[in-house]
Each structure stands twice: as structure tokens, then as C-alpha cells.
């Protein structure tokens, strides 16, 4: 069985730009993608070009790292922040859209609670 080719940041970018309100940007001088101005994924070009940083809840992060620590991990820098590092060379191509959807949903601004109608 032939191994699937590693995912590139260009593939990440193309897939993410298909989501509503996503725009290309930068974060810490690296290529990034934002939804409504909120960062949800960035490429670690200089530190580790095989890795993206993805917005995730602490619970999601823990579950992903427990399930596949070779693909999903954190560094000390991210320990106290709701982000996960993802090795692109290890991600299955079928998982890319789901991963981006996780980051996208976590970055969307919270909906304001509706005020009760005046009586």
C-alpha cells in the first residue's frame, strides 16, 4: 500500500479558504488563516515547517494527543493556551477538513445571548 503524500500548508490554506468568512493573514510573521479576524490556524514556518498551530479546546487537545501523539502535540509555550500543534506529515488527508473545522469553530466569535423580549 502506497503512503499518502504529506499535506502541505498550501493544501491547508486551500481547504480553509472554502469555509465562510476565512481570510489569509499573518501571525507572528508567519502565514495564517483567520475567521472574522480571529486566528484559527498558523504555519510554524521557521520553528518547524512541518507543523501548524490549530485552535482547539483543552479537552479536544487532550483527546487528540492521547489518540495520536506522533501527530498531535504541544510545547511548553502552548501548555496554558487552547492550541494544539499538528504535524502535517503525519495527518491523514481525510482528517484535514475535520481538523480545520475544529479550529474554525473554536475561533468563531461567541454568539451573544438574546435579551428576552420586553413585556
C-alpha positions in Angstrom: 0.0 0.0 0.0 1.4 3.4 -1.0 1.6 6.0 1.7 -0.4 9.2 1.0 1.7 12.3 0.2 2.2 14.6 3.1 -0.1 17.5 3.5 1.3 20.9 2.7 0.4 24.3 4.1 -0.9 25.2 0.6 -3.4 22.3 1.0 -4.4 23.6 4.4 -4.8 27.1 3.0 -7.0 25.9 0.1 -9.2 23.8 2.3 -9.6 26.5 4.9 -10.5 29.2 2.4 -13.5 27.2 1.4 -15.1 28.0 4.8 -17.2 31.1 5.2 -15.5 34.4 6.3 -12.0 32.9 6.2 -9.2 35.2 5.1 -5.4 34.8 4.7 -3.4 36.8 7.1 -0.2 36.5 9.2 0.5 35.8 12.8 4.0 36.2 14.4 5.2 36.9 10.9 4.0 33.5 9.5 1.2 32.6 7.2 -2.1 32.3 9.0 -5.8 31.9 8.4 -8.5 33.8 10.3 -12.2 33.7 10.5 -13.9 37.1 11.1 -10.4 38.4 12.1 -9.8 35.6 14.7 -6.8 33.3 14.2 -7.6 29.6 13.9 -4.5 28.2 12.2 -1.0 29.3 11.5 2.1 27.7 9.9 5.2 27.4 12.0 7.4 28.2 9.1 10.7 28.9 10.9 10.4 26.8 14.0 9.1 23.7 12.3 7.8 23.9 8.8 6.1 20.5 9.1 3.8 21.9 11.8 0.7 24.0 12.1 -0.8 25.6 15.2 -4.6 25.0 15.4 -7.2 26.5 17.8 -8.6 23.7 20.0 -10.2 23.4 23.4 -8.1 21.9 26.1 -10.4 18.8 26.0 -10.1 18.4 22.3 -6.3 18.8 22.5 -6.0 16.2 25.3 -8.1 13.7 23.3 -6.1 14.2 20.1 -2.8 13.9 21.8 -3.9 10.8 23.6 -5.2 9.2 20.4 -2.1 10.1 18.2 0.8 11.7 20.0 3.0 11.4 16.9 0.7 13.8 15.0 -0.7 16.0 17.8 1.4 17.6 20.4 2.2 20.8 22.3 5.3 22.5 23.5 5.8 24.3 26.9 4.8 27.5 25.2 1.3 26.3 24.4 0.7 24.3 27.6 -1.6 27.0 29.1 -3.3 28.1 25.8 -6.1 26.4 23.9 -4.0 25.5 20.8 -2.6 22.2 19.5 0.4 21.6 17.2 -0.2 19.3 14.3 2.5 17.5 12.2 1.4 17.8 8.6 3.5 14.9 7.5 1.5 12.6 9.9 -2.0 13.9 9.3 -4.2 11.6 7.1 -5.6 13.7 4.2 -9.1 12.6 5.1 -8.7 14.3 8.5 -7.7 17.7 7.2 -11.1 19.1 6.8 -12.3 17.9 10.2 -9.2 19.4 11.8 -9.8 22.8 10.2 -13.4 22.7 11.2 -12.3 22.2 14.8 -10.1 25.3 14.6 -12.7 27.3 12.7 -15.5 26.6 15.2 -13.3 27.3 18.1 -12.2 30.7 16.7 -15.7 31.9 15.7 -16.9 34.7 18.0 -19.4 33.5 20.6 -22.9 34.4 19.8 -24.4 37.0 22.0 -27.2 35.7 24.2 -30.5 37.2 23.1 -32.2 39.5 25.6 -35.7 38.5 26.5 -38.4 40.4 24.7 -39.8 43.4 26.6 -43.2 42.7 28.1 
